[in-house]
Amino acid sequence: MSFPNHRPRRLRTTPAMRRLTAENRLAPAELILPAFIREGLAEPRPIASMPGVVQHTTETLRRAAAEAVELGVGGIMLFGIPEVRDAEGTASLDPDGVLNKAIRDVRAEVGDDLVIMSDVCLDEFTDHGHCGVLDSDGYVDNDATLEIYAKMAVAQADAGAHVLGPSGMMDGQIGVIRQALEDAGHVNTAVVAYAAKYASAFYGPFREAVDSQLKGDRRTYQMDAANRREAIQEVELDLAEGADMVMVKPAMSYLDILRDVAEMSPVPVAAYQISGEYAMIEAAAANGWIDRRAAITESVLGIRRAGANMVLTYWASELAGWLKESR
């Protein structure tokens, strides 16, 4: 019952045969485009460590969202960078602040044709760069932070976000946000929980993207890279608190975690292909060391194969264009 009866290469003989027998496929609707908008810009500002990615103005962000719709991209995740920061990130609650205004602008541009997601976190808004407020010892105060997250969530839902993405890894954040949304009448606003978000070395370029003020690290609230079982506990807690979707972040070095979560989750699973993953491929391609298009496609396909129903990737629109070309 072995060779020559079994020749697996028979199913690899031609491009058409490989397409027919592929176990996993990519589609634009599974992709989510992370996008940054910075208050006060007259022109989009390139992010040096992420070639091809910019801090948007209002107009360029609206165009990026419209392009995503045309390409069939599934969603856009918005991050805002304010001109003024303080210890409690109060600009995050301003209805006319950079992120809430961006949500309204994108919603006005694309309506319900694109799932508009927004980041519920304080790191972009605080002058110390942490994802929550600090106590007198400089430790992130979990419960005081939750009070602000609840207000942020309602403000973003008021602005028109379809999905909120609490990314701060505070204990209890999903339950508090879900209750705040229900109390405010936003019963149809979904929550994607950054359920298993690890303290990773690969976030470096993102710090430039959001002009992070962080000193030190976030290891007292983001997960330890050594831990696997803990991720399931985090996911189970977020599901119990009402998460509509769950996320693993980063993707590349955590595909085992993604597989574990995908096998147990009753809700859709997202994975975030983060800035460092993007930067490494772009740098290697720029040096001629790898085929850029093939590497991008393979990297996202690997995340889907590991179990992600949707992938946040800075290549979302570009990859969607390639997928449309190849149909």
N, C-alpha and C positions, 0 to 999 in steps of 0.2 A: 504493500500500500504506500510505498514511497516512490522515489524516482525510478523510472520515468513517468509513472502514473501521475505524479504531482509535479507540476512545473509552474510555480507561482508567477514566473515571468510571462506566462501567456496573457495575464491581465495587465501587462505593462507595455505591450508591443507598440502601441501608437498613442498619440495625444488623445484621440477620441476614445480609445479603450480606457485610458487612465481617467478621463473625465467621467465616463460611465460608471466606473467602479470605485470612485473616490468615496471614502467613508465620511469625510467632513468637507464642507464647502464654506466659502466666505460670501456674505451678502452685505450690501451697503446698509441695510436696515439694522444690522447687528452692531454697527459702529457708532460711537459717540465721540464728538469732537470737543476736547477741552479748549476753552478760549479765555484769554485774559483781556480785560479792559482797564486802562489806567486813566484816572481822573486828570484833566488838565492838558492832555496831549493835543497838539494841533495836527500831528502826523503820526502814523503808526511807528512804534519804536522796536527795531529788531532786537531779539534776545541772542546775545553773542554765543552762548553755550548751547543754543537750540536753533541751529540754522534753519531758516524757513518759517520760524514761529515768531510772532510779534506781540507786543502789547498794543491792543487795538484802541482806536478812537471810536466814538459812537457810530460814525458812518461806516468805517471799515468792518466793525463788528456786525452791523446790519447786513452788509454785503456778504460777509462770511456765512452768516446764518441763511441768507437767501440761496447762496451757492450750495450749501449743504442740502437744502430742500431739493434743489434741481438734481443733485447727484443721488438722491435717495437715502442720504445718511439718516440714521435713526434718531439721534439726539445731539444736543449741545450742552456742555457743562460749563457754566460761567463762573469766573473768578474775578473779583474786583480789587483794585489797588487804589486806595484813597490818597488824597494829597496830605491830609492831616491825620495823625494817629495819636492815640492816648492809651493809658494803662488799661482801660476797660473796653477799648474798641468801639466807642460810642457811634462812630460813623457808620457802623454796620446796621444801626437801627434807623438811620435817617431815611425817610421815604424817598427823598431826592438824592440820597447818597449814590456813589458810583455803581454799586452792584444792584441795588433795587431799581435804579433808573435804567440800567442795562437790561434787566429782566423785562421791564415795561417796553423798552425800545425793540427788543428782539420779538416779544410777543406781538407788538404792533406790526412788525415786518412780516412774520411768518404765521401768526395765528396758531392754529392747532396742527399745522402741517409738519412741525418738528417738535419733538419732545424737549421742552426747555427745562433744564436742570440747573440748580444753583448750589453753591458751596455754603453750607452752614458751619462756619468756623471763624474764629477770631484772629488767627495768625496773621492774616493780611492787614488787619485793622489795629493791632496793638503795637505800642512803641517798644515792647520787649520781644515781640515775635512769637510768643507762645500761643497755643490754641485756646487758652482760657485766662481768666484773671488770676493774679498771684496773691497769696496771703503774705503776712508780715515776714515770713521766712523765705519768700521767693518760690514757694511750692505752688503748683497750679491747684487752685481751689475748685474741686470737682463740682460741688453743689451750687456754689455761687455762679460758676460758669453755666450750669444748666439753666438758671433763671434767665440769663442773657440769650442762650440758644433758643429758648422758647419764644422770646420776643423777636429774635432774628427770623425764625421760621415763619411766624405769622406775617412779618413785614414782607418776606419774600413771596409768600403765598398771595398776599394782598397785591403784590406787583405783577403776579401772573405766572409764577413758576408752576409747571406741571408736577415736577419731582424735586424734592429737597434732598441734599446730600450732606448729612452731618458727618464731618470728617475728623472731628477732634478727639475721638476715642475716649470721651468721658463716660464713666459708668452711668447707666440709666438714661443716656441722652435720647434714645429712640422713644422710650415711654413718655418722657416729659414733652418732647416735641409733638408726638402723636396726640397727647391730651390737649396741648395748646391749640393745635390745628382744629381739633373737634370743637373745643370751646369757642373758637372764632368762626365756626361755620365752614371751615375748609375741609369738609369730609371727603372730598374727592382728590385732594392733594396727596400724592404718593410720597413715600420716603424710601430712599435707597440707603441702607446702612453700610457705612464703611466698617463692616463687622470685624474683619481681620486685617487691620492696617499695622504694618510692621515698621519699627524704627530702622530705616534703611540708609545705607551709604549712597544709594542711587537717586536720592532726592536732590542732589546738589544743584543741578540746573534750574529746578523749580524755584529754589531760593532766589535766584537772579530774576526769574520770571515775575515773581510777586514782590521783588525788592524787599525781601525778608529782613527784619531787624533782629532776628534770633541770635542770641548768644547762648552757647551751651548746646543742649540737645533736648529731645522729647522722650527720652527713654522711661520716664516715670509714668507715661500714659500710652504711648504706642508700644506695640508688642515686641518682645524679644525674638530676634531671628532664630534662636535655638529651639523655640517652642512650636510644637505641632498640635498636640491635643488641645492646648489652650484655645486654639482658633475655633474649634468646634464649640467649646463652651461659650465663646464670645458670640458666635452665630446663633446658638440656641437662645441666649439671653435676648438678642435683638429680635429674633422671631417672636419670642414670647411677649415682647414689648410692642409688637405691631409693625415690624418692618415689612414693606411690600416687596422689596428686593434686597439682596445682600451683595457685598463686594469684598474681593480680596485685592490688597494693594501692598506692594508691587506685584506684577505678574511674573516677570522673568525668573527670578530666583525663588518663587513660591508656587510653582506649578503643582507640587505635591499637595500643598494646602488647598489650592484651587480644586484639584481632583477630589480631595476629601470633602470639601464643602459642596461641590456639585452632586456628589453621591448621596448626601443626606438632606439637601435643601428642598423644601416643598415649593419654594418661590424662585423666580429667576435669579441667576447668579451673574454678576458683573466682575470684570477684572480690569485693573488700570495699568496700562503699559506706560510706565512713568518716564519722567524727563531724562533720567540717566540712561534708560534703555534706548530712548530716542537718540540721545547725544552720541552714544557709543556707535550705533549703526551709521549715523550720519558722518561721524569722524572717520570711521573705517572706510566708508564708501568714498569720501572725499580724497582719501589717500590712495584709492585704487585697490584696496586690499580685498574688498568684497563687491559683489554685484548688488547695487543699492535696491533696485526694485525687487529682485528675487529675495533678498534678505528681509526686507520689510514684509513682503507677503508671507514668507515662511514664518516669521516671528509672530505675526498675528494669527496665522493658521494654527500654530502650536498652542496658543492661548485658547483658541476655540476648541481644539482637540482635547485639551485638558479638562474642558467642561464648562467654559464660560458661555453663557447665552448672549452676552454683549461685551464689547471691548471698548474701553476708553483709550483712544490713541490719537496722538497729534497728527498722524497720517490719515485720519478718517476720511477727509474729503479727497485727498489725492488717491488713496487706495480705492475709494468708491468709484472714482473716475476710471481707474484701471479695470475694475470689475465690470463696469458698464461697457468698456471697449471690448472686453473678451467674450461677451455674451454672444 
